[in-house]
Amino acid sequence: MPPTSADPISYTAKIVAAKRAIEQSLPLPLPLFNDSYAAALAGDEVEHLLAKWQQVSAQQGRSLEEVIVKRTRYIAIRTRFFDDMLLTTLSQLPEPQVVILGSGLDTRAYRLPWPSATSFYEVDVPAVLEYKANILRNHEPNCRHHLIAGDLEDVQTSWIARLLEAGLRQQPTIWLLEGVVMYLPEPSVHALLRTIATLSCPGSVLGMDGVTNGSIRAAQQAKKDDRGRVVRHWQFGCDEPQQMLKHYGWSAKVSQPHDIGIAHGRYPESIPVTAEVGGHQSERGVWLAQAQKDT
Ligand SMILES: C[S@@+](CC[C@H](N)C(=O)[O-])C[C@H]1O[C@@H](n2cnc3c(N)ncnc32)[C@H](O)[C@@H]1O
């Protein structure tokens, strides 16, 4: 079964895949990354988004290209940011192991040039893993690929045992929580960070992104107003990601997407940095963190 809007978790994964697919066809000098699988995974969500943005473009008197850049740039920059993080870190690890939590329709196992000894684990709900495996059934991952079904809100049980059974070792690991923690309740985020910290030895690396508390308030308002197909599912915000990660033993560098070098060209003055939902703009925001385990 493909993810549908009846299943909000998987549905958000499909929208992210659609934005990655659209990035491949933008009339910009270069896409920020190459994901030739995204369109097949996103299916008709690409057409749905483009039709919707065509209407926005007509209503607001802005070019379609401007609307597309504004609606896709965060996902494009985030994808490139974590691609860069993974590839840079990988070269420092003798037997690389990568764990993507809430991997959704991420195709990095197939599209990035992993050393052949790389062990690559993806954790998500069974329906998403099955959907992706089915669409990509005629393609080979470039690594030792393990799909682990599990509920990230449940850190007591199965998915951690399955990760260990599948071969996760006590050695430096690259963890990725991309576009995930905002969908989880706050106690679950802290339980998850505690678990990851327990499983990580010094030298491990964690990439994650998140939204501020102002964005959560704006998202809750959007939900009340029956707006915001994706943001209405957000629950967790954090204004001090560096401190939060320090608490779990990580030294983090935190960036805003418009400050990252690779984002140049996506944040021109003509397209200001505003979120897609209402609320006080000054309090809203997203952040990208890359952290190293100290202890
Ligand atoms: C917005 S998508 C992002 C997917 C992917 N990381 C990406 O950037 O393309 C969020 C993903 O987190 C997964 N997810 C959310 N809550 C989860 C939970 N409690 N257990 C397992 N997976 C969960 C969803 O199924 C979905 O695939």
The ligand as an SDF file (V2000), in Angstrom:
LIG
                    3D

 27 29  0  0  0  0  0  0  0  0999 V2000
    8.8610   13.6030    7.0840 C   0  0  0  0  0  0  0  0  0  0  0  0
    9.2890   11.9230    6.9360 S   0  0  0  0  0  0  0  0  0  0  0  0
   11.0400   12.1040    6.6930 C   0  0  0  0  0  0  0  0  0  0  0  0
   11.6210   10.8710    6.0970 C   0  0  0  0  0  0  0  0  0  0  0  0
   13.1030   10.9270    5.7640 C   0  0  0  0  0  0  0  0  0  0  0  0
   13.9350   11.0210    6.9370 N   0  0  0  0  0  0  0  0  0  0  0  0
   13.3840   12.0250    4.7810 C   0  0  0  0  0  0  0  0  0  0  0  0
   13.9460   13.0570    5.1510 O   0  0  0  0  0  0  0  0  0  0  0  0
   13.0130   11.8400    3.6240 O   0  0  0  0  0  0  0  0  0  0  0  0
    9.1840   11.2850    8.5970 C   0  0  0  0  0  0  0  0  0  0  0  0
    9.4240    9.8000    8.6650 C   0  0  0  0  0  0  0  0  0  0  0  0
    9.4940    9.4240   10.0370 O   0  0  0  0  0  0  0  0  0  0  0  0
    8.7760    8.2190   10.2050 C   0  0  0  0  0  0  0  0  0  0  0  0
    8.2590    8.1850   11.5680 N   0  0  0  0  0  0  0  0  0  0  0  0
    7.5850    9.1460   12.2330 C   0  0  0  0  0  0  0  0  0  0  0  0
    7.2200    8.7200   13.4490 N   0  0  0  0  0  0  0  0  0  0  0  0
    7.6850    7.4480   13.5460 C   0  0  0  0  0  0  0  0  0  0  0  0
    7.6440    6.4670   14.5610 C   0  0  0  0  0  0  0  0  0  0  0  0
    7.0260    6.6890   15.7350 N   0  0  0  0  0  0  0  0  0  0  0  0
    8.2360    5.2760   14.3480 N   0  0  0  0  0  0  0  0  0  0  0  0
    8.8610    5.0200   13.1680 C   0  0  0  0  0  0  0  0  0  0  0  0
    8.9380    5.9100   12.1660 N   0  0  0  0  0  0  0  0  0  0  0  0
    8.3500    7.1110   12.3550 C   0  0  0  0  0  0  0  0  0  0  0  0
    7.6480    8.2900    9.1980 C   0  0  0  0  0  0  0  0  0  0  0  0
    7.0900    7.0330    8.8760 O   0  0  0  0  0  0  0  0  0  0  0  0
    8.3110    8.9800    8.0280 C   0  0  0  0  0  0  0  0  0  0  0  0
    8.8400    8.0510    7.1300 O   0  0  0  0  0  0  0  0  0  0  0  0
  1  2  1  0
  2  3  1  0
  2 10  1  0
  3  4  1  0
  4  5  1  0
  5  6  1  0
  5  7  1  0
  7  8  2  0
  7  9  1  0
 10 11  1  0
 11 12  1  0
 11 26  1  0
 12 13  1  0
 13 14  1  0
 13 24  1  0
 14 15  1  0
 14 23  1  0
 15 16  2  0
 16 17  1  0
 17 18  1  0
 17 23  2  0
 18 19  1  0
 18 20  2  0
 20 21  1  0
 21 22  2  0
 22 23  1  0
 24 25  1  0
 24 26  1  0
 26 27  1  0
M  CHG  2   2   1   9  -1
M  END
$$$$
